[in-house]
Amino acid sequence: MIWTFIKVALFLVIVAAATLGASHLADMSGGLRISTLGMEFTLGPLQALIAAILLFVAIWLVIRIVGFLVAFLRFISGDETAISRYFDRNRERKGYEALAEGMMAAAAGEGRLALSKAAKAERYLQRPELTNLLTAQAAEEMGDTKKASEVYKRLLSDDRTRFVGVRGLMRQKLEEGDTDTALELAKKAYTLKPGHREVQNTLLKLQTEKGDWKGARGVLQSKLRQGELPRDVFKRRDAVMALQEAKGVMAEGASVEAREAAIAAAKSSPDLIPAVVMAARSYIEKGKPRAAERLLRKAWGAQPHPDLASAYAEIAPDEEPAKRLKRFDKLLVTRPEHEETRLLKAELNIAAEDFPAARRALGDLPETHPTARVLAIMAAVERGEGADDAVVRGWLTRALTAPRGPQWCCDNCQNIQSEWTPVCDNCGGFDTLSWRETTQQAAPLPHGAEMLPLIVGKPEPVVEPEKEVVDAEVVEPSETVDATEEKPAAI
């Protein structure tokens, strides 16, 4: 700003001086006389003005020539000059053009062209933090992982590009299947940029696969603070991880207090069946059956499950069937109309040898939802009530091809597992197992085994007890005897 003001002021002074000089020459009557080297020249006003202009131009040219020579000498000696800045701008323009063309080639999948453009950009720009990344991407596109790894390692030396280098090496190790090294690199990348979403997800996945539940819970807490997870999802996943952490603590033989502290978060999610079962068994070991009962009843109200019933039975393992049925009433009253409640009540009545009550507990389940478990219970009821073997075999045969009922099924790949795990055995999804019925309702049997019901017989229609009494009264004893006597004759 000051330099601009100075230049404007000088321009005005020069214009004023030229104006004054021109007016002075115009007032001169005799002209301008110049004496030099014994010679004398007389110039008129116009000639004097032209001579002054030519003199000014000559001085300006001399100054410019001298300045150019000085700049040339400084350019040769390596100093920054207008000439060097011109060449620098030209070189920078060519370098950025090559960099842009290389990025377009990498995006288009032309690895060889991208690598060539990256080398050209590096030669012009001398900016490795810009060109090394393009070189690594081009090398990966060409399948040259060795060169890409070398470039990523060069990026580690600069604080500005260290994260990019660590992330690139991490992705390479993941593609190679070296999950141990990838886990260490993911931890380093997470330290450099804790808020990076891709690094968070990668580290969380690797930690869950390796069983580092304590570290995974820390990453999950970080995602909650940054707003990446809703609070209800966080509570569920944190409970799953706390459950696995508690299993590890139990495997190490820690005290009951340490185990109780490890599964505190798991108990906050009552629909997580394995966590509730573990917490209940912990209370049982500590001699607190009432606390275990309260926890199991709360979980049964959220989602009835056979494992909850097993844990509830472990509270008093040696009790008689009748006493157990009475004690289970507190659990069954929580969800009386649920199918699992009805099945459990039927099983308890069968254990107490109250088969009519077991049939009443099942109700219309054999017709409306005939799963393998329902049909097996019906076979037990028929056997307990003294039905023929053909009837029992009929129920059991139907159970062979009936739907399995609710199972631990993966929501991503529909994989079925016998036990709950935090990670699916098939697709590796985290917390994707849910207790539900699968899409494949019936399990087909090989070699025509579906014909078994026709071979061994189907279950006979259920006959009400009152109707049996009426039929017994209608049939005369003499007629029954005659019928049995006629059979051999007919044969």
C-alpha positions as CSV (number, residue, x, y, z in Angstrom):
1,M,0.0,0.0,0.0
2,I,2.8,2.4,0.9
3,W,4.8,1.5,-2.2
4,T,1.8,2.2,-4.4
5,F,1.4,5.6,-2.8
6,I,5.1,6.4,-3.4
7,K,4.9,5.4,-7.0
8,V,1.8,7.6,-7.6
9,A,3.5,10.5,-5.9
10,L,6.7,10.1,-8.0
11,F,4.5,10.0,-11.1
12,L,2.8,13.2,-10.2
13,V,6.2,14.9,-9.5
14,I,7.6,13.8,-12.8
15,V,4.5,15.0,-14.7
16,A,4.7,18.4,-12.9
17,A,8.5,18.7,-13.6
18,A,7.9,17.9,-17.3
19,T,5.1,20.4,-17.5
20,L,7.3,23.1,-15.9
21,G,10.2,22.3,-18.2
22,A,8.0,22.4,-21.3
23,S,6.5,25.8,-20.3
24,H,10.0,27.1,-19.6
25,L,11.2,26.0,-23.0
26,A,8.2,27.6,-24.6
27,D,9.1,30.9,-23.0
28,M,12.7,30.9,-24.2
29,S,13.2,33.1,-27.1
30,G,16.7,32.3,-28.1
31,G,16.4,28.5,-27.7
32,L,18.7,26.1,-25.8
33,R,22.5,26.3,-26.3
34,I,24.6,23.2,-25.4
35,S,28.5,23.5,-25.3
36,T,30.6,20.3,-25.2
37,L,34.1,19.3,-26.4
38,G,34.6,22.7,-28.0
39,M,31.4,22.5,-29.9
40,E,28.2,24.5,-29.4
41,F,24.7,23.5,-30.3
42,T,21.7,25.7,-30.4
43,L,18.2,24.0,-30.1
44,G,14.9,25.5,-30.5
45,P,12.1,24.9,-28.0
46,L,10.7,21.9,-29.9
47,Q,14.1,20.4,-30.6
48,A,15.0,20.8,-26.9
49,L,11.8,18.9,-25.9
50,I,12.5,16.1,-28.3
51,A,16.1,15.9,-27.0
52,A,14.9,15.7,-23.4
53,I,12.5,12.9,-24.2
54,L,15.2,11.0,-26.1
55,L,17.6,11.5,-23.2
56,F,15.0,10.1,-20.7
57,V,14.3,7.1,-22.9
58,A,18.0,6.4,-23.2
59,I,18.6,6.6,-19.5
60,W,15.6,4.3,-18.9
61,L,17.0,1.7,-21.4
62,V,20.4,1.8,-19.8
63,I,18.8,1.2,-16.4
64,R,16.7,-1.7,-17.7
65,I,19.7,-3.3,-19.5
66,V,21.8,-3.0,-16.4
67,G,19.0,-4.4,-14.3
68,F,18.6,-7.3,-16.7
69,L,22.3,-8.0,-16.6
70,V,22.3,-8.0,-12.8
71,A,19.3,-10.3,-12.7
72,F,20.9,-12.6,-15.2
73,L,24.1,-12.8,-13.1
74,R,22.0,-13.4,-9.9
75,F,20.0,-16.1,-11.8
76,I,23.3,-17.8,-12.7
77,S,24.4,-17.6,-9.1
78,G,21.2,-19.2,-7.9
79,D,19.4,-16.2,-6.4
80,E,15.6,-15.7,-6.8
81,T,14.9,-13.3,-9.6
82,A,12.1,-12.6,-12.0
83,I,13.7,-15.0,-14.5
84,S,13.8,-17.8,-11.9
85,R,10.2,-17.0,-10.9
86,Y,9.1,-17.3,-14.5
87,F,10.7,-20.7,-14.9
88,D,9.3,-21.8,-11.5
89,R,5.8,-20.8,-12.5
90,N,6.1,-22.6,-15.8
91,R,7.5,-25.7,-14.1
92,E,4.7,-25.6,-11.5
93,R,2.0,-25.3,-14.1
94,K,3.4,-28.4,-15.9
95,G,3.6,-30.3,-12.6
96,Y,0.0,-29.6,-11.6
97,E,-1.2,-30.5,-15.1
98,A,0.7,-33.8,-14.8
99,L,-0.7,-34.4,-11.3
100,A,-4.3,-33.7,-12.5
101,E,-3.9,-36.1,-15.5
102,G,-2.4,-38.7,-13.2
103,M,-5.3,-38.5,-10.8
104,M,-7.8,-38.8,-13.7
105,A,-5.9,-41.9,-15.0
106,A,-5.9,-43.5,-11.6
107,A,-9.6,-42.9,-11.3
108,A,-10.1,-44.5,-14.7
109,G,-8.1,-47.5,-13.8
110,E,-5.1,-46.7,-16.1
111,G,-2.4,-47.6,-13.7
112,R,0.6,-47.4,-16.0
113,L,-0.4,-43.9,-17.3
114,A,-1.1,-42.7,-13.8
115,L,2.4,-43.9,-12.7
116,S,4.0,-42.1,-15.6
117,K,2.2,-38.9,-14.8
118,A,3.1,-39.2,-11.1
119,A,6.8,-39.4,-12.0
120,K,6.5,-36.4,-14.2
121,A,4.6,-34.4,-11.5
122,E,7.3,-35.3,-9.0
123,R,10.0,-34.1,-11.4
124,Y,8.4,-30.7,-11.9
125,L,6.8,-30.1,-8.5
126,Q,9.2,-31.6,-6.0
127,R,6.3,-32.1,-3.7
128,P,6.5,-35.7,-2.4
129,E,3.5,-35.3,-0.1
130,L,1.3,-34.8,-3.2
131,T,2.9,-37.2,-5.7
132,N,3.7,-40.1,-3.4
133,L,0.1,-40.9,-2.8
134,L,-0.7,-40.9,-6.5
135,T,2.3,-43.1,-7.1
136,A,1.1,-45.6,-4.5
137,Q,-2.4,-45.7,-5.9
138,A,-1.1,-46.2,-9.4
139,A,1.2,-49.0,-8.2
140,E,-1.8,-50.7,-6.5
141,E,-3.8,-50.3,-9.7
142,M,-1.0,-52.1,-11.6
143,G,-0.8,-54.8,-8.9
144,D,2.7,-53.7,-7.8
145,T,2.1,-54.0,-4.1
146,K,5.8,-53.9,-3.3
147,K,6.3,-50.5,-4.8
148,A,3.1,-49.2,-3.2
149,S,4.4,-50.4,0.2
150,E,7.7,-48.6,-0.4
151,V,5.9,-45.4,-1.2
152,Y,3.6,-45.7,1.9
153,K,6.7,-46.2,4.1
154,R,8.2,-43.0,2.7
155,L,5.0,-41.2,3.7
156,L,5.7,-42.2,7.3
157,S,8.7,-39.8,7.6
158,D,6.5,-36.7,7.2
159,D,4.1,-35.7,10.0
160,R,1.7,-34.3,7.4
161,T,1.5,-37.7,5.5
162,R,2.1,-40.2,8.4
163,F,-1.6,-41.0,8.8
164,V,-2.0,-41.6,5.0
165,G,1.0,-44.0,5.1
166,V,-0.3,-45.9,8.1
167,R,-3.7,-46.2,6.6
168,G,-2.4,-47.4,3.2
169,L,-0.2,-50.1,4.9
170,M,-3.2,-51.2,7.0
171,R,-5.4,-51.7,4.0
172,Q,-2.6,-53.7,2.3
173,K,-2.2,-56.0,5.3
174,L,-6.0,-56.5,5.3
175,E,-6.0,-57.5,1.7
176,E,-3.0,-59.9,2.4
177,G,-4.9,-61.5,5.3
178,D,-2.3,-60.4,7.9
179,T,-4.8,-59.3,10.5
180,D,-2.3,-59.2,13.3
181,T,-0.2,-56.5,11.6
182,A,-3.3,-54.8,10.4
183,L,-4.6,-54.6,13.9
184,E,-1.4,-52.9,15.1
185,L,-1.5,-50.4,12.2
186,A,-5.2,-49.7,12.9
187,K,-4.3,-48.9,16.5
188,K,-1.6,-46.5,15.3
189,A,-4.0,-44.8,12.8
190,Y,-6.6,-44.5,15.5
191,T,-4.0,-42.8,17.7
192,L,-3.2,-40.3,14.9
193,K,-6.9,-39.6,14.0
194,P,-9.4,-40.9,16.6
195,G,-12.3,-39.4,14.8
196,H,-11.7,-41.1,11.4
197,R,-14.8,-43.3,10.7
198,E,-13.1,-45.9,8.5
199,V,-10.3,-46.4,10.9
200,Q,-12.8,-46.7,13.8
201,N,-14.8,-49.3,12.0
202,T,-11.8,-51.3,10.9
203,L,-10.3,-51.3,14.3
204,L,-13.6,-52.3,15.9
205,K,-14.0,-55.2,13.5
206,L,-10.4,-56.4,14.0
207,Q,-10.7,-56.1,17.8
208,T,-13.9,-58.1,17.9
209,E,-12.4,-60.8,15.7
210,K,-9.4,-61.0,17.9
211,G,-11.4,-60.9,21.1
212,D,-10.0,-57.6,22.4
213,W,-13.3,-56.7,24.0
214,K,-11.9,-54.1,26.3
215,G,-10.3,-52.1,23.5
216,A,-13.4,-52.5,21.4
217,R,-15.5,-51.0,24.1
218,G,-13.2,-48.0,24.2
219,V,-13.6,-47.4,20.4
220,L,-17.4,-47.9,20.8
221,Q,-17.4,-45.2,23.5
222,S,-15.5,-42.9,21.2
223,K,-18.1,-43.4,18.4
224,L,-20.9,-42.6,20.9
225,R,-19.2,-39.3,21.9
226,Q,-18.8,-38.3,18.3
227,G,-22.5,-39.0,17.5
228,E,-21.7,-41.9,15.2
229,L,-24.0,-44.3,17.1
230,P,-27.5,-43.9,18.7
231,R,-27.5,-44.5,22.4
232,D,-29.7,-47.6,22.2
233,V,-27.5,-49.2,19.7
234,F,-24.5,-48.3,21.8
235,K,-26.0,-49.9,24.9
236,R,-26.8,-53.1,23.0
237,R,-23.3,-53.5,21.5
238,D,-21.6,-52.5,24.7
239,A,-23.6,-55.1,26.5
240,V,-22.5,-57.7,24.0
241,M,-18.9,-56.8,24.4
242,A,-19.2,-56.7,28.2
243,L,-20.6,-60.2,28.0
244,Q,-17.6,-61.5,26.1
245,E,-15.3,-59.6,28.4
246,A,-17.0,-61.2,31.4
247,K,-16.5,-64.7,29.8
248,G,-12.8,-64.0,29.5
249,V,-12.6,-62.8,33.2
250,M,-14.4,-66.0,34.3
251,A,-12.0,-68.1,32.2
252,E,-9.1,-66.6,34.1
253,G,-10.6,-67.6,37.4
254,A,-11.3,-64.1,38.8
255,S,-13.4,-63.5,41.9
256,V,-17.1,-63.2,41.8
257,E,-16.8,-59.5,42.5
258,A,-14.6,-59.0,39.5
259,R,-17.0,-61.0,37.3
260,E,-19.9,-59.0,38.7
261,A,-18.2,-55.7,37.7
262,A,-17.3,-57.1,34.2
263,I,-20.9,-58.0,33.4
264,A,-22.6,-54.8,34.8
265,A,-23.1,-53.3,31.4
266,A,-24.5,-56.7,30.0
267,K,-27.3,-56.7,32.6
268,S,-28.5,-53.3,31.4
269,S,-29.7,-55.1,28.2
270,P,-32.4,-57.6,29.3
271,D,-33.1,-58.8,25.8
272,L,-29.5,-60.1,25.5
273,I,-30.2,-63.6,26.7
274,P,-26.7,-65.0,27.2
275,A,-25.7,-61.9,29.3
276,V,-28.8,-62.4,31.6
277,V,-28.1,-66.1,32.0
278,M,-24.5,-65.4,32.9
279,A,-25.5,-62.7,35.4
280,A,-28.1,-65.0,37.0
281,R,-25.6,-67.8,37.4
282,S,-23.3,-65.4,39.0
283,Y,-26.0,-64.5,41.5
284,I,-26.6,-68.2,42.1
285,E,-22.9,-68.9,42.8
286,K,-23.0,-66.0,45.3
287,G,-26.0,-67.5,47.1
288,K,-28.5,-64.8,45.9
289,P,-31.3,-66.8,44.4
290,R,-33.9,-64.0,44.7
291,A,-31.7,-61.6,42.7
292,A,-31.3,-64.3,40.0
293,E,-35.1,-64.8,39.9
294,R,-35.8,-61.1,39.6
295,L,-33.3,-60.8,36.7
296,L,-34.6,-63.9,34.9
297,R,-38.3,-62.7,35.3
298,K,-37.4,-59.3,33.8
299,A,-35.6,-61.0,30.9
300,W,-38.6,-63.4,30.3
301,G,-40.9,-60.4,30.1
302,A,-38.7,-58.9,27.4
303,Q,-38.1,-62.2,25.4
304,P,-39.0,-65.7,26.6
305,H,-36.2,-68.2,25.8
306,P,-35.3,-71.8,26.8
307,D,-32.0,-70.7,28.2
308,L,-33.7,-68.5,30.7
309,A,-35.9,-71.4,31.8
310,S,-32.8,-73.6,32.2
311,A,-31.1,-70.9,34.4
312,Y,-34.3,-70.6,36.4
313,A,-34.3,-74.3,37.0
314,E,-30.7,-74.1,38.2
315,I,-31.8,-72.0,41.2
316,A,-33.2,-75.2,42.8
317,P,-31.8,-78.1,40.8
318,D,-33.0,-80.9,43.2
319,E,-36.7,-79.9,43.7
320,E,-39.5,-82.2,42.9
321,P,-41.5,-81.7,39.6
322,A,-44.7,-80.5,41.4
323,K,-42.7,-77.9,43.4
324,R,-40.9,-76.8,40.3
325,L,-44.1,-76.3,38.5
326,K,-45.4,-74.2,41.3
327,R,-42.2,-72.1,41.5
328,F,-42.2,-71.6,37.7
329,D,-45.7,-70.0,37.9
330,K,-44.0,-66.7,38.9
331,L,-42.0,-66.8,35.7
332,L,-44.8,-68.0,33.4
333,V,-47.3,-65.4,34.5
334,T,-45.0,-62.7,33.0
335,R,-45.9,-63.6,29.4
336,P,-48.7,-66.2,29.6
337,E,-49.8,-66.1,26.0
338,H,-46.3,-66.4,24.5
339,E,-45.6,-69.6,22.6
340,E,-42.4,-70.3,24.6
341,T,-44.4,-70.0,27.9
342,R,-47.0,-72.5,26.7
343,L,-44.4,-75.0,25.6
344,L,-42.5,-74.6,28.9
345,K,-45.7,-75.1,30.9
346,A,-46.5,-78.2,28.9
347,E,-43.0,-79.6,29.5
348,L,-43.3,-79.0,33.2
349,N,-46.7,-80.7,33.4
350,I,-45.2,-83.7,31.5
351,A,-42.4,-83.9,34.1
352,A,-45.1,-83.8,36.8
353,E,-47.1,-86.5,34.8
354,D,-50.1,-84.2,34.4
355,F,-50.7,-85.0,30.8
356,P,-54.1,-83.5,30.4
357,A,-52.8,-80.2,31.7
358,A,-49.9,-80.4,29.3
359,R,-52.4,-80.9,26.4
360,R,-54.3,-77.9,27.6
361,A,-51.2,-75.8,27.8
362,L,-50.4,-76.5,24.2
363,G,-53.9,-75.6,23.1
364,D,-54.1,-75.2,19.3
365,L,-50.3,-75.1,18.7
366,P,-50.2,-78.5,16.9
367,E,-52.6,-77.1,14.3
368,T,-51.6,-73.4,14.1
369,H,-47.8,-73.7,14.5
370,P,-46.6,-77.3,14.3
371,T,-42.9,-77.1,15.0
372,A,-40.7,-80.0,15.8
373,R,-40.8,-79.2,19.5
374,V,-44.6,-78.9,19.6
375,L,-45.0,-82.2,17.8
376,A,-42.5,-84.0,20.1
377,I,-44.3,-82.7,23.1
378,M,-47.6,-84.0,21.6
379,A,-45.9,-87.4,21.2
380,A,-44.9,-87.4,24.9
381,V,-48.5,-86.4,25.9
382,E,-50.0,-89.2,23.8
383,R,-47.5,-91.7,25.2
384,G,-48.3,-90.5,28.8
385,E,-52.0,-90.9,28.2
386,G,-51.5,-94.5,26.9
387,A,-52.1,-94.0,23.2
388,D,-51.1,-96.6,20.6
389,D,-47.5,-96.8,19.3
390,A,-48.8,-95.9,15.8
391,V,-50.2,-92.6,17.1
392,V,-46.9,-91.7,18.9
393,R,-44.9,-92.7,15.9
394,G,-47.1,-90.5,13.7
395,W,-46.4,-87.4,15.9
396,L,-42.7,-88.2,15.9
397,T,-42.6,-88.7,12.1
398,R,-44.2,-85.4,11.6
399,A,-41.6,-83.8,13.8
400,L,-38.9,-85.0,11.5
401,T,-40.0,-82.7,8.6
402,A,-41.6,-80.0,10.7
403,P,-40.0,-76.5,11.0
404,R,-37.4,-76.3,13.7
405,G,-38.9,-73.2,15.4
406,P,-36.9,-70.3,16.7
407,Q,-33.2,-70.6,16.4
408,W,-30.1,-68.4,16.6
409,C,-30.1,-67.0,13.0
410,C,-27.9,-64.4,11.4
411,D,-29.8,-61.4,10.0
412,N,-27.2,-60.9,7.3
413,C,-26.5,-64.3,5.8
414,Q,-29.3,-66.4,7.4
415,N,-26.7,-68.7,8.9
416,I,-28.0,-70.9,11.8
417,Q,-26.0,-71.6,14.9
418,S,-26.7,-73.8,17.8
419,E,-25.3,-71.3,20.3
420,W,-25.2,-67.5,20.4
421,T,-21.9,-65.9,19.6
422,P,-21.1,-62.1,19.2
423,V,-19.7,-62.7,15.7
424,C,-21.4,-64.8,13.0
425,D,-19.4,-67.9,12.1
426,N,-20.3,-67.6,8.5
427,C,-20.2,-63.9,7.5
428,G,-18.3,-62.4,10.5
429,G,-21.1,-59.9,11.2
430,F,-21.1,-58.4,14.7
431,D,-24.2,-58.8,16.8
432,T,-26.2,-60.1,13.9
433,L,-27.7,-63.3,15.6
434,S,-31.3,-63.1,16.7
435,W,-33.7,-65.7,18.2
436,R,-36.2,-66.2,15.4
437,E,-37.5,-68.6,12.9
438,T,-35.6,-69.1,9.7
439,T,-36.9,-68.5,6.2
440,Q,-36.6,-72.2,5.5
441,Q,-39.5,-73.5,7.5
442,A,-39.2,-77.2,6.9
443,A,-36.1,-79.3,6.7
444,P,-36.3,-81.7,3.7
445,L,-35.3,-85.3,4.2
446,P,-33.4,-87.3,1.6
447,H,-34.4,-90.4,-0.3
448,G,-38.1,-89.9,-0.1
449,A,-38.2,-89.8,3.7
450,E,-41.1,-87.4,3.4
451,M,-43.3,-90.5,2.8
452,L,-42.7,-91.7,6.4
453,P,-46.1,-90.4,7.6
454,L,-47.8,-92.5,5.0
455,I,-45.8,-95.6,6.0
456,V,-46.0,-95.5,9.8
457,G,-49.4,-93.8,9.9
458,K,-50.6,-90.3,10.8
459,P,-51.8,-89.3,14.2
460,E,-55.4,-90.2,14.8
461,P,-57.9,-87.4,15.5
462,V,-58.1,-86.3,19.1
463,V,-61.3,-87.7,20.8
464,E,-62.8,-85.9,23.7
465,P,-63.2,-87.9,26.9
466,E,-67.0,-87.3,27.1
467,K,-67.4,-88.8,23.6
468,E,-65.4,-91.9,24.5
469,V,-67.9,-92.6,27.4
470,V,-70.9,-92.3,25.1
471,D,-69.3,-94.7,22.6
472,A,-68.6,-97.2,25.4
473,E,-72.2,-97.1,26.4
474,V,-73.5,-97.7,22.9
475,V,-71.3,-100.8,22.3
476,E,-72.7,-103.9,24.0
477,P,-70.3,-106.3,25.6
478,S,-71.9,-109.2,23.7
479,E,-71.3,-107.5,20.4
480,T,-67.7,-106.9,21.2
481,V,-67.2,-110.6,21.9
482,D,-69.0,-111.6,18.7
483,A,-66.8,-109.3,16.7
484,T,-63.7,-110.8,18.1
485,E,-64.9,-114.3,17.5
486,E,-65.8,-113.6,13.8
487,K,-62.3,-112.3,13.0
488,P,-60.6,-115.7,12.8
489,A,-63.4,-117.1,10.7
490,A,-63.1,-114.2,8.2
491,I,-59.3,-114.8,8.0
